[in-house]
């Protein structure tokens, strides 16, 4: 299994504060059956002022540490980008670490605020699409507006965005409303992949296996495998 959304890099956002906890997270991911992961620290200029240049050095050091511990996992650097005018400037400055490229479009993990879809988001995404950047929207099932009306996310899919559901949402880890919306998005064939969004061992561990089992019950083994393996591998250029 391949995880395209996790927060393992120490000291850069609300993930692990230090290297010791970060290594525990990576070991837990491997034990869970995850063989590759895109590290996606928050890129949220007003809260976590990360950028590709700032993150690269931390990523290389952490990658070396994982190799030193002989943990069998492939790591990639990406980012979870918050919709904002400041973030758009980072795109224009080539300071966003992308997940990969598919069919001529760079793929970026894009995050909405949890409580709303900001006014102007469609215009923001249209600008990205004109720049040949395709958003993979993170955990839409956990957005309050989408929970109240799942159809709020459909226009973004129609524009060309892909959707990433959180593994724990499928098992009830983020509450029944998020679970209900996640299942509905799957049943409507709107979701593209699932990922862990792991942050820590206590409350947000790297658990893709349980989500995969729940996913298989909803969409069947073949499509579930595509959502946790084939599609993520293609995005990362591993296929």
N, CA and C of each residue as an Amber inpcrd file, in Angstrom:
protein
   717
   0.8390000  -1.1970000   0.0000000   0.0000000   0.0000000   0.0000000
   0.8770000   1.2500000   0.0000000   0.3520000   2.3090000  -0.6020000
   1.0860000   3.5690000  -0.7310000   0.2460000   4.6880000  -0.1020000
   0.8820000   5.4860000   0.7380000   0.2000000   6.5620000   1.4620000
   0.6150000   7.9120000   0.8920000  -0.3380000   8.6430000   0.3290000
  -0.0250000   9.9340000  -0.2820000  -0.2890000  11.1290000   0.6330000
  -0.6170000  10.8840000   1.8910000  -0.9080000  12.0020000   2.7880000
  -0.5350000  11.6110000   4.2140000   0.5880000  12.1250000   4.6980000
   0.9940000  11.8660000   6.0850000   1.9460000  12.9610000   6.5430000
   2.0160000  13.1140000   7.8510000   2.8170000  14.1730000   8.4650000
   3.8660000  13.5290000   9.3740000   5.0060000  13.1690000   8.7810000
   6.0880000  12.5120000   9.5170000   7.2940000  13.4250000   9.7570000
   7.4810000  14.4270000   8.9080000   8.6590000  15.2760000   9.0670000
   8.6120000  15.9800000  10.4180000   9.6560000  15.8370000  11.2280000
   9.6260000  16.4260000  12.5780000   9.8440000  17.9300000  12.5770000
   9.0630000  18.6030000  13.4340000   9.3050000  20.0100000  13.7180000
   8.8890000  20.9970000  12.6580000   8.0210000  20.5900000  11.7140000
   7.6550000  21.5270000  10.6470000   6.1770000  21.9160000  10.6550000
   5.3360000  21.1400000  11.3620000   3.9070000  21.4670000  11.4270000
   3.3120000  20.8170000  12.6750000   2.0680000  20.3650000  12.6180000
   1.4350000  19.7570000  13.7870000   1.6270000  18.2500000  13.8370000
   2.6010000  17.7530000  13.0920000   3.0060000  16.3570000  13.1930000
   3.9890000  16.1860000  14.3410000   4.8870000  15.2160000  14.2540000
   5.8290000  14.9630000  15.3570000   6.7680000  16.1360000  15.6090000
   7.0430000  16.3710000  16.8860000   7.9460000  17.4680000  17.2380000
   9.4030000  17.0810000  17.0450000   9.7100000  15.8040000  17.3040000
  11.0970000  15.3690000  17.2300000  11.2910000  14.1250000  16.3830000
  12.5680000  13.8010000  16.1290000  12.9090000  12.6860000  15.2500000
  12.4800000  11.3390000  15.8240000  12.5350000  11.1940000  17.1450000
  12.2080000   9.9010000  17.7520000  10.7540000   9.5110000  17.4740000
   9.8420000  10.4660000  17.6620000   8.4410000  10.1720000  17.3860000
   8.2250000   9.9640000  15.8900000   8.9340000  10.7180000  15.0660000
   8.7970000  10.5730000  13.6250000   9.2110000   9.1800000  13.1660000
  10.2780000   8.6690000  13.7270000  10.7380000   7.3150000  13.3760000
   9.7190000   6.2740000  13.8350000   9.1030000   6.4980000  14.9900000
   8.0620000   5.5640000  15.4440000   6.8990000   5.5220000  14.4540000
   6.5460000   6.6750000  13.9280000   5.4660000   6.7480000  12.9490000
   5.8190000   5.9660000  11.6840000   7.0410000   6.1190000  11.2080000
   7.4560000   5.4210000   9.9930000   7.4840000   3.9140000  10.2290000
   7.9750000   3.4860000  11.3750000   7.9840000   2.0600000  11.6950000
   6.5630000   1.5120000  11.7780000   5.6580000   2.3000000  12.3510000
   4.2610000   1.8650000  12.4470000   3.6290000   1.7690000  11.0600000
   4.0000000   2.6850000  10.1750000   3.4790000   2.6420000   8.8100000
   3.8970000   1.3560000   8.1090000   5.1530000   0.9910000   8.2400000
   5.6560000  -0.2380000   7.6210000   4.9520000  -1.4570000   8.2120000
   4.7860000  -1.4580000   9.5300000   4.0890000  -2.5710000  10.1810000
   2.6450000  -2.6710000   9.7070000   2.0690000  -1.5620000   9.2750000
   0.6910000  -1.5230000   8.7980000   0.5660000  -1.9880000   7.3450000
   1.7060000  -2.1840000   6.6830000   1.6890000  -2.6370000   5.3030000
   1.9580000  -1.5580000   4.2730000   2.3950000  -0.3830000   4.7290000
   2.6950000   0.7340000   3.8310000   4.1380000   0.6180000   3.3520000
   4.3260000   0.6150000   2.0410000   5.6560000   0.4260000   1.4640000
   6.2540000   1.7230000   0.9190000   5.4110000   2.7240000   0.7010000
   5.8870000   4.0220000   0.2170000   4.9640000   5.1040000   0.7510000
   5.5270000   6.2940000   0.9820000   4.7200000   7.3850000   1.5430000
   5.2160000   8.7230000   1.0300000   4.2790000   9.5680000   0.6830000
   4.5900000  10.9650000   0.3800000   4.4080000  11.7660000   1.6620000
   5.4650000  12.3910000   2.1190000   5.3900000  13.2200000   3.3190000
   4.8150000  14.5710000   2.9060000   3.7140000  14.9420000   3.5490000
   2.9550000  16.1170000   3.1040000   2.7630000  17.1190000   4.2420000
   3.8340000  17.7630000   4.6950000   3.6670000  18.7830000   5.7320000
   2.7740000  19.9180000   5.2580000   2.1030000  20.5510000   6.2100000
   1.2330000  21.6680000   5.8730000   2.0180000  22.8100000   5.2490000
   1.4900000  23.3460000   4.1700000   2.0030000  24.5890000   3.5870000
   0.8600000  25.5830000   3.7060000   0.9230000  26.3520000   4.7710000
  -0.1640000  27.2480000   5.1760000   0.4940000  28.5470000   5.6380000
   0.7460000  29.4710000   4.6920000   1.6160000  30.6220000   4.9640000
   1.3430000  31.3800000   6.2530000   0.0950000  31.4820000   6.6760000
  -0.1930000  32.2510000   7.8850000  -0.0280000  31.4320000   9.1640000
   0.2050000  30.1330000   9.0140000   0.3520000  29.2830000  10.1920000
   1.6220000  28.4340000  10.1530000   1.8560000  27.7780000   9.0290000
   3.0600000  26.9570000   8.8430000   3.7530000  27.4580000   7.5740000
   4.6980000  28.3680000   7.6980000   5.3090000  28.9970000   6.5240000
   6.3380000  28.0970000   5.8420000   5.8860000  26.9420000   5.4080000
   6.7660000  26.0020000   4.7220000   6.7930000  26.2900000   3.2250000
   7.8300000  25.8200000   2.5730000   7.9730000  25.9310000   1.1270000
   8.9010000  24.8060000   0.6880000   8.9890000  24.5790000  -0.6150000
   9.8420000  23.5060000  -1.1180000  11.2840000  23.6930000  -0.6570000
  11.8020000  24.9110000  -0.7650000  13.1890000  25.1670000  -0.3710000
  13.4010000  24.9140000   1.1210000  12.4720000  25.3720000   1.9440000
  12.6190000  25.2040000   3.3960000  12.5040000  23.7430000   3.8140000
  11.6570000  22.9860000   3.1400000  11.4010000  21.6080000   3.5430000
  12.4420000  20.6150000   3.0430000  13.0810000  20.9320000   1.9290000
  13.9460000  19.9430000   1.2800000  15.0820000  19.4770000   2.1820000
  15.7240000  20.4040000   2.8820000  16.8460000  20.0280000   3.7490000
  16.3730000  19.1040000   4.8780000  15.2380000  19.4480000   5.4970000
  14.6830000  18.6070000   6.5670000  14.3300000  17.2260000   6.0360000
  13.7650000  17.1720000   4.8420000  13.3930000  15.8920000   4.2440000
  14.6220000  15.0260000   3.9910000  15.6710000  15.5930000   3.4280000
  16.8840000  14.8100000   3.1270000  17.4920000  14.2560000   4.4040000
  17.5440000  15.0670000   5.4420000  18.0850000  14.5870000   6.7270000
  17.2250000  13.4680000   7.2960000  15.9130000  13.6210000   7.2000000
  15.0160000  12.5960000   7.7380000  15.1070000  11.3150000   6.9080000
  15.1970000  11.4460000   5.6160000  15.3500000  10.2840000   4.7480000
  16.6240000   9.5140000   5.1060000  17.6940000  10.2320000   5.3780000
  18.9480000   9.5910000   5.7940000  18.7710000   8.8690000   7.1240000
  18.0070000   9.4630000   8.0330000  17.7680000   8.8510000   9.3350000
  16.9640000   7.5570000   9.1900000  15.9640000   7.5790000   8.3180000
  15.1630000   6.3760000   8.0700000  16.0370000   5.2720000   7.4870000
  16.9320000   5.6180000   6.5890000  17.8570000   4.6300000   6.0170000
  18.7960000   4.0890000   7.0860000  19.2410000   4.9600000   7.9810000
  20.1320000   4.5450000   9.0580000  19.4490000   3.5200000   9.9540000
  18.1430000   3.6830000  10.1670000  17.3790000   2.7330000  10.9760000
  16.9460000   1.5040000  10.1740000  17.3170000   1.4690000   8.9050000
  17.0190000   0.3400000   8.0100000  15.5260000   0.0230000   7.9720000
  14.7260000   1.0830000   7.8240000  13.2740000   0.9270000   7.7270000
  12.9160000   0.7970000   6.2430000  12.2930000  -0.2930000   5.8420000
  12.0490000  -0.5470000   4.4120000  10.8350000   0.1950000   3.8590000
  11.0210000   1.4680000   3.5750000   9.9460000   2.2830000   3.0200000
  10.5500000   3.3180000   2.0850000   9.8670000   3.6250000   0.9910000
  10.2830000   4.6810000   0.0820000   9.5740000   5.9660000   0.4810000
  10.3300000   7.0340000   0.6100000   9.7660000   8.3120000   1.0210000
   9.8880000   9.3420000  -0.1000000   8.8560000  10.1730000  -0.2110000
   8.8240000  11.2450000  -1.2010000   8.4170000  12.5210000  -0.4900000
   8.9000000  13.6610000  -0.9720000   8.5270000  14.9470000  -0.3880000
   7.4220000  15.5890000  -1.2060000   6.3570000  15.9790000  -0.5370000
   5.2870000  16.7550000  -1.1530000   4.8120000  17.7550000  -0.1030000
   3.5690000  18.2120000  -0.1930000   3.0490000  19.1490000   0.7910000
   1.5320000  19.1900000   0.7250000   0.9200000  19.5630000   1.8320000
  -0.5310000  19.7540000   1.8910000  -0.7760000  21.2600000   1.8920000
  -1.2500000  21.7760000   0.7720000  -1.3010000  23.2130000   0.5440000
  -2.6810000  23.7640000   0.8650000  -2.7460000  24.7590000   1.7360000
  -4.0040000  25.4090000   2.0820000  -4.3810000  26.4260000   0.9980000
  -5.6540000  26.4150000   0.6180000  -6.1610000  27.3920000  -0.3400000
  -6.0110000  28.7980000   0.2530000  -5.2390000  29.6360000  -0.4060000
  -5.0770000  31.0260000   0.0380000  -4.3270000  31.8020000  -1.0290000
  -4.4370000  33.1210000  -0.9630000  -3.7240000  33.9710000  -1.9210000
  -2.2170000  33.8230000  -1.7610000  -1.7640000  33.6640000  -0.5050000
  -0.3370000  33.4940000  -0.2550000   0.1840000  32.1930000  -0.8560000
  -0.6470000  31.1530000  -0.8070000  -0.2430000  29.8810000  -1.3970000
  -0.1020000  30.0100000  -2.9060000  -0.9860000  30.7740000  -3.5220000
  -0.9040000  30.9680000  -4.9660000   0.4370000  31.6020000  -5.3440000
   0.9250000  32.4970000  -4.5150000   2.2310000  33.1010000  -4.7730000
   3.3290000  32.0430000  -4.7570000   3.2210000  31.0680000  -3.8580000
   4.2190000  30.0020000  -3.8000000   4.1830000  29.1430000  -5.0630000
   2.9850000  28.9070000  -5.5880000   2.8880000  28.1960000  -6.8670000
   3.6180000  28.9690000  -7.9620000   3.3780000  30.2700000  -7.9980000
   3.9810000  31.0970000  -9.0470000   5.4950000  31.1800000  -8.8970000
   5.9990000  31.0090000  -7.6690000   7.4420000  31.0620000  -7.4060000
   8.0890000  29.6880000  -7.4770000   7.3270000  28.6590000  -7.8640000
   7.8200000  27.2770000  -7.9370000   8.3520000  26.8090000  -6.5750000
   7.6220000  27.1480000  -5.5170000   8.0310000  26.7610000  -4.1650000
   7.0670000  25.7420000  -3.5520000   6.3040000  25.0320000  -4.3890000
   5.4110000  23.9810000  -3.9150000   5.9970000  22.6220000  -4.2770000
   6.1590000  21.7210000  -3.3140000   6.5860000  20.3610000  -3.6440000
   5.3740000  19.5250000  -4.0670000   5.3810000  19.0680000  -5.2980000
   4.2470000  18.3240000  -5.8350000   4.3630000  16.8330000  -5.5360000
   3.2180000  16.1630000  -5.5740000   3.2120000  14.7150000  -5.4040000
   3.8440000  14.0160000  -6.5940000   3.6050000  14.5400000  -7.7790000
   4.1210000  13.9290000  -8.9970000   3.4570000  14.5450000 -10.2040000
   3.4610000  13.8200000 -11.2960000   2.8750000  14.3270000 -12.5300000
   2.1560000  13.2000000 -13.2560000   0.9560000  13.4770000 -13.7500000
   0.1540000  12.5030000 -14.4890000  -0.4510000  13.2020000 -15.7130000
  -0.2050000  12.6290000 -16.8710000  -0.7930000  13.1450000 -18.1190000
  -0.5330000  14.6350000 -18.3250000   0.6660000  15.0670000 -18.0030000
   1.0470000  16.4490000 -18.2370000   0.6320000  17.4340000 -17.1670000
  -0.0560000  16.9620000 -16.1220000  -0.4640000  17.8190000 -15.0080000
   0.3410000  17.4610000 -13.7560000   0.9070000  18.4680000 -13.1160000
   1.5030000  18.2530000 -11.7980000   0.3640000  18.0630000 -10.7970000
   0.5540000  17.1390000  -9.8520000  -0.4910000  16.8230000  -8.8730000
  -0.1190000  17.4240000  -7.5250000  -1.0330000  18.2240000  -6.9570000
  -0.7910000  18.8510000  -5.6580000  -1.8890000  18.4400000  -4.6840000
  -1.4930000  18.1520000  -3.4510000  -2.4660000  17.8880000  -2.3850000
  -2.9530000  19.2280000  -1.8580000  -4.2420000  19.4920000  -2.0470000
  -4.8170000  20.8010000  -1.7260000  -5.8310000  20.6610000  -0.6030000
  -5.7360000  21.5410000   0.3800000  -6.5900000  21.4560000   1.5640000
  -7.5090000  22.6660000   1.6620000  -8.7910000  22.3900000   1.9320000
  -9.7380000  23.4420000   2.2920000  -9.7180000  23.5990000   3.8120000
 -10.1390000  24.7540000   4.3460000 -10.3780000  24.8520000   5.7880000
 -11.4360000  23.8190000   6.1930000 -11.3850000  23.3660000   7.4390000
 -12.3100000  22.3200000   7.8800000 -13.7540000  22.8090000   7.9720000
 -13.9400000  24.1130000   8.1880000 -15.2940000  24.5950000   8.4490000
 -16.0100000  25.1290000   7.2150000 -15.2970000  25.3020000   6.0990000
 -15.9480000  25.9250000   4.9450000 -15.1380000  25.7000000   3.6800000
 -15.7780000  25.9900000   2.5490000 -15.0880000  26.0980000   1.2700000
 -15.0020000  27.5960000   0.9790000 -13.8240000  28.1800000   1.0160000
 -13.7170000  29.6390000   0.9180000 -14.2780000  30.1900000  -0.3900000
 -14.8340000  31.3830000  -0.2940000 -15.2680000  32.1020000  -1.4890000
 -14.0510000  32.3050000  -2.3940000 -14.2090000  32.0310000  -3.6600000
 -13.1020000  32.1980000  -4.5990000 -12.2990000  30.9350000  -4.8430000
 -12.6890000  29.8230000  -4.1910000 -11.9150000  28.5920000  -4.3470000
 -11.9450000  28.0740000  -5.7840000 -13.0960000  28.1760000  -6.4490000
 -13.1560000  27.7070000  -7.8300000 -12.2400000  28.5310000  -8.7310000
 -12.1680000  29.8300000  -8.5020000 -11.2680000  30.6720000  -9.2850000
  -9.8150000  30.2980000  -9.0060000  -9.5120000  30.0300000  -7.7380000
  -8.1620000  29.6020000  -7.3420000  -7.7780000  28.3340000  -8.0960000
  -8.6960000  27.3640000  -8.1160000  -8.4040000  26.0860000  -8.7720000
  -8.3320000  26.2560000 -10.2810000  -9.1570000  27.1210000 -10.8430000
  -9.0680000  27.3830000 -12.2860000  -7.6830000  27.9090000 -12.6580000
  -7.1150000  28.7580000 -11.8090000  -5.7640000  29.2610000 -12.0620000
  -4.7530000  28.1230000 -12.0560000  -4.9040000  27.2020000 -11.0900000
  -3.9870000  26.0610000 -11.0340000  -4.1110000  25.1910000 -12.2760000
  -5.3340000  24.9330000 -12.6830000  -5.5390000  24.0970000 -13.8640000
  -4.9400000  24.7410000 -15.1120000  -5.0370000  26.0610000 -15.2040000
  -4.4130000  26.7530000 -16.3450000  -2.8930000  26.6440000 -16.2930000
  -2.3560000  26.4530000 -15.0740000  -0.9150000  26.2550000 -14.9010000
  -0.5310000  24.7820000 -15.0510000  -1.4780000  23.9540000 -15.4830000
  -1.2740000  22.5030000 -15.6360000  -0.9640000  21.8430000 -14.2830000
  -1.7260000  22.2700000 -13.2780000  -1.6290000  21.6970000 -11.9340000
  -3.0010000  21.1480000 -11.5690000  -3.0600000  19.8630000 -11.2550000
  -4.3270000  19.2340000 -10.8780000  -4.3880000  19.0440000  -9.3620000
  -5.3840000  19.6290000  -8.6870000  -5.5190000  19.4270000  -7.2490000
  -6.0530000  18.0320000  -6.9000000  -5.4290000  17.4240000  -5.9160000
  -5.9670000  16.2610000  -5.2260000  -6.4820000  16.8070000  -3.9000000
  -7.7930000  16.9340000  -3.7690000  -8.3730000  17.6100000  -2.6020000
  -8.3530000  16.6770000  -1.4040000  -7.7230000  17.1430000  -0.3250000
  -7.5590000  16.3380000   0.8800000  -8.8470000  16.2920000   1.7030000
  -9.1810000  15.1080000   2.1610000 -10.2740000  14.8250000   3.1020000
 -11.5130000  15.7150000   2.9680000 -12.1440000  15.7820000   1.7990000
 -13.3530000  16.6040000   1.6670000 -14.4840000  16.1410000   2.5720000
 -14.4940000  14.8530000   2.9070000 -15.5730000  14.3190000   3.7570000
 -15.5360000  14.8870000   5.1650000 -14.4330000  15.5240000   5.5460000
 -14.3040000  16.1140000   6.8740000 -14.5900000  17.6140000   6.8770000
 -14.8980000  18.1740000   5.7200000 -15.2490000  19.5900000   5.6170000
 -16.7090000  19.7780000   6.0320000 -16.9650000  20.7340000   6.9050000
 -18.3170000  20.8910000   7.4570000 -19.3580000  21.1940000   6.3870000
 -19.0220000  21.9930000   5.4090000 -19.9880000  22.2940000   4.3530000
 -20.2890000  21.0600000   3.5070000 -19.2700000  20.2550000   3.2570000
 -19.4850000  19.0310000   2.4870000 -20.2640000  18.0160000   3.3130000
 -20.0170000  17.9760000   4.6130000 -20.7840000  17.0690000   5.4680000
 -22.2670000  17.4430000   5.4700000 -22.5490000  18.7380000   5.4220000
 -23.9530000  19.1600000   5.4280000 -24.6080000  18.9760000   4.0620000
 -23.7990000  19.0090000   3.0050000 -24.3230000  18.8110000   1.6470000
 -23.1970000  18.2790000   0.7600000 -23.0930000  16.9590000   0.6070000
 -22.0110000  16.3660000  -0.1800000 -21.9420000  16.8760000  -1.6150000
 -23.0390000  17.3890000  -2.1460000 -23.0240000  17.8980000  -3.5170000
 -22.1390000  19.1380000  -3.6550000 -21.7510000  19.7290000  -2.5210000
 -20.8880000  20.9190000  -2.5810000 -19.5170000  20.6060000  -3.1860000
 -19.1180000  19.3410000  -3.1410000 -17.7960000  18.9830000  -3.6600000
 -17.8390000  18.6110000  -5.1390000 -19.0250000  18.2990000  -5.6560000
 -19.1170000  17.8150000  -7.0320000 -18.5810000  18.8060000  -8.0810000
 -18.8510000  20.1230000  -7.9560000 -18.3160000  21.0450000  -8.9700000
 -16.7990000  20.9700000  -9.1220000 -16.1000000  20.6560000  -8.0210000
 -14.6410000  20.5760000  -8.0890000 -14.1890000  19.3240000  -8.8460000
 -14.9360000  18.2450000  -8.6780000 -14.6520000  17.0370000  -9.4620000
 -14.9330000  17.3030000 -10.9310000 -16.0310000  18.0040000 -11.2030000
 -16.3760000  18.3320000 -12.5890000 -15.3050000  19.2140000 -13.2380000
 -14.6400000  20.0350000 -12.4330000 -13.5720000  20.8950000 -12.9610000
 -12.3240000  20.0950000 -13.3230000 -12.1660000  18.9350000 -12.6880000
 -10.9810000  18.1150000 -12.9400000 -10.1840000  17.7650000 -11.7110000
 -10.6790000  18.1350000 -10.5170000  -9.9840000  17.7750000  -9.2820000
 -10.2040000  16.2980000  -8.9520000  -9.2470000  15.7220000  -8.2460000
  -9.3930000  14.3880000  -7.6680000  -9.6310000  14.5410000  -6.1680000
 -10.2310000  13.5210000  -5.5560000 -10.5420000  13.5610000  -4.1300000
  -9.7760000  12.4780000  -3.3800000  -9.2320000  12.8520000  -2.2220000
  -8.5460000  11.9160000  -1.3370000  -9.3270000  11.8030000  -0.0360000
  -9.7970000  10.6200000   0.2720000 -10.5080000  10.3790000   1.5250000
  -9.5300000   9.8970000   2.5890000  -9.8350000  10.2070000   3.8370000
  -9.0060000   9.7290000   4.9440000  -9.4150000   8.3120000   5.3220000
  -8.4240000   7.4560000   5.4590000  -8.6670000   6.0550000   5.7950000
  -9.5560000   5.9160000   7.0310000  -9.2470000   6.6750000   8.0750000
  -9.9920000   6.5560000   9.3270000 -11.4280000   7.0310000   9.2000000
 -11.7290000   7.8600000   8.2090000 -13.1150000   8.2870000   8.0060000
 -13.9960000   7.0900000   7.6750000 -13.4420000   6.1250000   6.9500000
 -14.2210000   4.9520000   6.5360000 -14.5240000   4.0190000   7.6910000
 -13.7520000   4.1270000   8.7630000 -13.9560000   3.2600000   9.9160000
 -14.6010000   3.9990000  11.0870000 -15.0190000   5.2390000  10.8620000
 -15.6960000   6.0010000  11.9090000 -14.7870000   6.8070000  12.8010000
 -13.4920000   6.8670000  12.4580000 -12.5400000   7.5660000  13.3110000
 -12.7390000   9.0660000  13.3770000 -13.4410000   9.6390000  12.4050000
 -13.7220000  11.0800000  12.4090000 -15.2110000  11.3520000  12.5880000
 -15.9290000  10.3650000  13.1260000 -17.3450000  10.5420000  13.4150000
 -18.2410000  10.0170000  12.3120000 -19.4960000   9.8380000  12.6580000
 -20.4590000   9.2710000  11.7100000 -20.7450000  10.1730000  10.5090000
 -20.8420000  11.5060000  10.6870000 -21.0820000  12.3460000   9.5060000
 -19.9910000  12.2000000   8.4420000 -18.7190000  12.2120000   8.8710000
 -17.6160000  12.0570000   7.9170000 -17.6540000  10.6790000   7.2690000
 -17.9620000   9.6570000   8.0440000 -18.0510000   8.2970000   7.5010000
 -19.1640000   8.2090000   6.4640000 -20.3000000   8.7780000   6.7870000
 -21.4490000   8.7340000   5.8760000 -21.1260000   9.4280000   4.5540000
 -20.4810000  10.5870000   4.6330000 -20.1410000  11.3260000   3.4180000
 -19.0730000  10.5790000   2.6130000 -18.0850000  10.0120000   3.3050000
 -17.0400000   9.2510000   2.6140000 -17.6420000   8.0960000   1.8270000
 -18.5540000   7.3770000   2.4560000 -19.1970000   6.2450000   1.7790000
 -20.0090000   6.7290000   0.5820000 -20.7010000   7.8480000   0.7450000
 -21.5040000   8.3790000  -0.3560000 -20.6210000   8.7820000  -1.5330000
 -19.4890000   9.4200000  -1.2540000 -18.5800000   9.8230000  -2.3200000
 -18.0200000   8.6040000  -3.0490000 -17.7780000   7.5300000  -2.3120000
 -17.3100000   6.2930000  -2.9340000 -18.4060000   5.6660000  -3.7880000
 -19.5990000   5.6460000  -3.2600000 -20.7120000   5.0420000  -4.0000000
 -21.0130000   5.8120000  -5.2790000 -20.7640000   7.1260000  -5.2520000
 -20.9840000   7.9580000  -6.4330000 -19.7630000   7.9990000  -7.3560000
 -18.7310000   7.2270000  -6.9810000 -17.5050000   7.1200000  -7.7760000
 -16.8190000   8.4730000  -7.9540000 -16.8380000   9.2830000  -6.8950000
 -16.2100000  10.5980000  -6.9440000 -14.8160000  10.6110000  -6.3170000
 -14.5150000   9.6380000  -5.4660000 -13.2230000   9.6180000  -4.7650000
 -12.1620000   8.9150000  -5.6070000 -10.9030000   9.3510000  -5.4600000
  -9.8130000   8.8310000  -6.2700000  -8.8860000   7.9200000  -5.4770000
  -8.5010000   8.3270000  -4.2680000  -7.6290000   7.5020000  -3.4220000
  -8.0510000   7.6660000  -1.9570000  -7.5070000   6.7840000  -1.0890000
  -7.5720000   7.0040000   0.3480000  -6.1420000   7.0870000   0.8780000
  -5.9670000   7.7930000   1.9860000  -4.6540000   7.9690000   2.5970000
  -4.8460000   8.1640000   4.0990000  -3.7650000   8.1170000   4.8610000
  -3.9080000   8.0910000   6.3240000  -4.0740000   9.4680000   6.9580000
  -3.3970000  10.4920000   6.4330000  -3.3040000  11.7920000   7.1150000
  -2.7850000  11.6010000   8.5380000  -1.8340000  10.6800000   8.6860000
  -1.2720000  10.3890000  10.0090000  -0.4750000  11.5750000  10.5440000
  -0.6380000  11.8300000  11.8440000   0.0680000  12.9280000  12.5160000
   0.8620000  12.4600000  13.7310000   0.3430000  11.4730000  14.4500000
   0.9730000  11.0390000  15.7010000   0.5240000   9.6230000  16.0290000
   1.1880000   9.0200000  17.0050000   0.8600000   7.6420000  17.3730000
  -0.3490000   7.5700000  18.2950000  -0.6310000   8.6560000  19.0280000
  -1.6890000   8.6070000  20.0340000  -3.0830000   8.6750000  19.4280000
  -3.3060000   9.6170000  18.5290000  -4.6600000   9.8500000  18.0210000
  -4.7850000   9.7510000  16.5030000  -3.6800000   9.9020000  15.7890000
  -3.7300000   9.9120000  14.3190000  -2.6250000   9.0090000  13.7680000
  -2.6570000   7.7060000  14.0650000  -1.5900000   6.8080000  13.6190000
  -1.6950000   6.4620000  12.1360000  -0.6190000   5.9520000  11.5560000
  -0.6390000   5.5710000  10.1440000  -1.3330000   4.2300000   9.9300000
  -2.6360000   4.2730000   9.7500000  -3.4280000   3.0460000   9.5810000
  -4.1660000   3.0860000   8.2450000  -3.5810000   2.4610000   7.2530000
  -4.2170000   2.3320000   5.9530000  -4.9000000   0.9770000   5.8090000
  -4.4490000  -0.0020000   6.5890000  -4.9630000  -1.3670000   6.4530000
  -6.4470000  -1.4680000   6.8050000  -6.8520000  -0.8500000   7.9100000
  -8.2680000  -0.9180000   8.2840000  -9.1400000  -0.1550000   7.2960000
  -8.6310000   0.9520000   6.7960000  -9.3660000   1.6810000   5.7790000
  -9.4950000   0.8670000   4.5000000  -8.4410000   0.1440000   4.1560000
  -8.4700000  -0.7070000   2.9720000  -9.5350000  -1.7990000   3.1080000
  -9.6480000  -2.3690000   4.2910000 -10.6640000  -3.4040000   4.5040000
 -12.0710000  -2.8280000   4.3670000 -12.2870000  -1.6410000   4.9730000
 -13.6000000  -1.0010000   4.8480000 -13.8720000  -0.6080000   3.4030000
 -12.8500000  -0.1130000   2.7310000 -12.9780000   0.2850000   1.3300000
 -13.3580000  -0.8990000   0.4520000 -12.7300000  -2.0390000   0.7060000
 -13.0110000  -3.2440000  -0.0800000 -14.4670000  -3.6680000   0.0510000
 -15.0230000  -3.5120000   1.2510000 -16.4300000  -3.8700000   1.4570000
 -17.3650000  -2.9700000   0.6570000 -16.9310000  -1.7370000   0.4190000
 -17.7870000  -0.7640000  -0.2760000 -17.6460000  -0.8620000  -1.7920000
 -16.4040000  -0.9360000  -2.2830000 -16.1720000  -0.8400000  -3.7300000
 -15.6200000  -2.1200000  -4.3500000 -15.2790000  -3.1090000  -3.5260000
 -14.7040000  -4.3360000  -4.0510000 -13.1890000  -4.2980000  -4.0560000
 -12.5730000  -5.4780000  -4.1080000 -11.1280000  -5.6170000  -3.9900000
 -10.3750000  -4.9250000  -5.1250000 -10.8650000  -5.0590000  -6.3460000
 -10.1380000  -4.5300000  -7.4940000 -10.0050000  -3.0110000  -7.4260000
 -11.1270000  -2.3040000  -7.1950000 -11.0730000  -0.8400000  -7.1310000
 -10.3490000  -0.3760000  -5.8770000 -10.5220000  -1.0940000  -4.7810000
  -9.8190000  -0.7260000  -3.5480000  -8.3080000  -0.7650000  -3.7580000
  -7.8350000  -1.7770000  -4.4540000  -6.3990000  -1.8830000  -4.7360000
  -5.9230000  -0.7170000  -5.5890000  -6.7410000  -0.3100000  -6.5320000
  -6.3750000   0.8450000  -7.3550000  -6.2570000   2.1050000  -6.5030000
  -7.1110000   2.2270000  -5.4800000  -7.1460000   3.4470000  -4.6840000
  -6.0400000   3.5300000  -3.6380000  -5.4450000   2.4200000  -3.2750000
  -4.3590000   2.4470000  -2.2850000  -3.0140000   2.0290000  -2.8610000
  -3.0050000   1.6400000  -4.1350000  -1.7580000   1.1560000  -4.7190000
  -1.5430000   1.7030000  -6.1330000  -2.3710000   1.2790000  -7.0870000
  -2.1380000   1.6000000  -8.4940000  -2.1330000   3.1010000  -8.7570000
  -3.1700000   3.7890000  -8.3200000  -3.2610000   5.2340000  -8.5690000
  -2.1760000   6.0120000  -7.8290000  -1.9540000   5.7510000  -6.5220000
  -0.8590000   6.4560000  -5.8550000   0.5020000   6.2010000  -6.5100000
   0.7330000   4.9530000  -6.9470000   2.0140000   4.6380000  -7.6010000
   2.1860000   5.4430000  -8.8870000   1.1070000   5.5890000  -9.6300000
   1.1670000   6.3620000 -10.8750000   1.4760000   7.8260000 -10.5810000
   0.8460000   8.3770000  -9.5400000   1.0850000   9.7850000  -9.1860000
   2.5310000   9.9940000  -8.7870000   3.1030000   9.0630000  -8.0330000
   4.4870000   9.2020000  -7.5730000   5.5130000   8.7980000  -8.6320000
   5.0320000   8.2930000  -9.7790000   5.9480000   7.8610000 -10.8190000
   6.5970000   6.5340000 -10.5360000   5.9280000   5.6810000  -9.7520000
   6.4760000   4.3800000  -9.3830000   5.9740000   3.2600000 -10.3000000
   4.9990000   3.5540000 -11.1630000   4.4370000   2.4800000 -11.9850000
   5.3190000   2.1570000 -13.1930000
